[in-house]
Amino acid sequence: PPGPAPGPVAGRHPLDSALAMRTQPPMAQPYPRPYPPVRRKRRRALGCLYAFLAVFAASIVGLVIIGILVQPTDGERGRPAKDGQFTFLVSAPAKCGREAELRGITPSKGRLCQLAFSVENTGTKSRTLAPGYQELYDANDNYHEGAILLRGTADADNRVPPQLLTPGAAFSGVLLFDVPTGFQPTSVVLYDDSTSNGVRIPA
């Protein structure tokens, strides 16, 4: 005959099994594997860098070419020297220091330099003779722009504004340069305007 039905195990409550199941930690879920790194962005960044370097290099080459092309021509003291519409003539070297001092004109940088010259518009277009376009250089290629334009002789009363020279017109006078003490001029570059190449004449 069948034996008696099995009863609860002595000393163990029926809820113990359910509680044990609840208190067991859940099984860890596997994390998804990370996606491989996107390389398109890196390639795009490298492409932008290469493009920037190419543009930069082209700009440097362009500036070098412009620097080579835009060079003043060489002239001689005592002979006509042409730049653009103007033909200049410098017959004497520049004077600086005490022999260039003028009553009524005080230099702000140290001392004055004077350059006597003449110019004629031998071209077909009008140009403005401006002291600020002209440059006085030393042996180290340092330069200072003209400060004052004098008509005729070196006298403070002969100061004039920039002169418009039509074709065939001429001007004779003195350029004053404001330079530091110790500056020794070796050449002057004269221009018919701010965009011309200029002509270099020993000073």
Disulfide bonds with the S-S distance in Angstrom:
Cys96-Cys113 1.92
